[in-house]
Amino acid sequence: MKVLTIIISYNFGKWIKPCLESLLRSTHPTDILVIDNGSKDQTVSIIRQNYPSVRIIDNKRNLGFGRANNIGMRTALEEGFDAVFLMNQDAWIEPDVIGTLADLAESHTEYGILSPVHLNGKGDQLDKGFASYTHTPDIDGLPHDKRLVEAAFINAAFWFIPVATLRTVGGFSPLFYHYGEDKDYMNRLHYHGLKAGYSPQVYGCHDREFRTVSREAFFRSEYVYLLSEYANLNRPFPDAFAYSVLACVKKALQTFARRKPKDGCTYLHLAMKLTAHTGKVIRVRRETKKEAPHFL
């Protein structure tokens, strides 16, 4: 299976060595494509000088996570790859990850996205997000006797996607610039009858436990989650409106009742922002109901 690994970089310097060298040690060969979103550090020159086998696209500006990944996905379709492997810049994998996922993709064609177990940057605990959405308290709780476990959601730090999925579901939606793209993609994946899952036999490390969540980041995550519900094809449009816009208004009223007027006003602003995007949401919902390589 011919695999193209896609990494979206922005000030990648800290993680270049562990990330790229883990891929170069892969027991299953993979082409590596780094798409740089206007790094302010020496990302581009470091890669060109030290990793000549790695292809790099220097965008000069930040296209966002989804739009940049779509460039890589389109490249995979145009150049005859069998699958893409999306990997975050602050992540690295064990040598057998890609080969294991490639084997699983060939034997389980009902799966549109496959992933390894996500560990933290130290590699000694599960990534907190992965533990939460897979309902696994710790490493010992993983079903080690299974090769593949279905999951309703897996974040896009490590996604193995067969090109058949790209031809059916497409790329990331332009509704999302940064964050929320993976939730929306999972919704579309399930709408088209495909599954997502992970292999408890292989691991990748995601170095993000140091991050703190500011008030701004919290409300950005609230907005992109609500937007993903608005675009959710698995709900009829009236229900999607209720789970996004009306839910946001409800949160505003609840927050006002708790005497937090600043947060209440922020939720009302988000509700108005969602409403303003109604036309675009309807167009994207209509388009992505069809099986096609959307946005690629």
TAUR-V234143 format. One record per helix or strand. SS is the DSSP state (2 for helix, 1 for strand). FROM is the first residue (numbers start at 1). TO is the last residue. Records with the same first field share a line. If there is no record, write none. Layout:
# TAUR-V234143
SS = FROM-TO, FROM-TO
This chain:
# TAUR-V234143
1 = 3-9, 31-36, 55-58, 83-87, 91-93, 111-119, 126-126, 149-150, 158-162, 195-206
2 = 13-24, 43-50, 65-78, 97-107, 128-133, 139-141, 163-169, 181-191, 215-230, 237-257, 261-276, 278-288
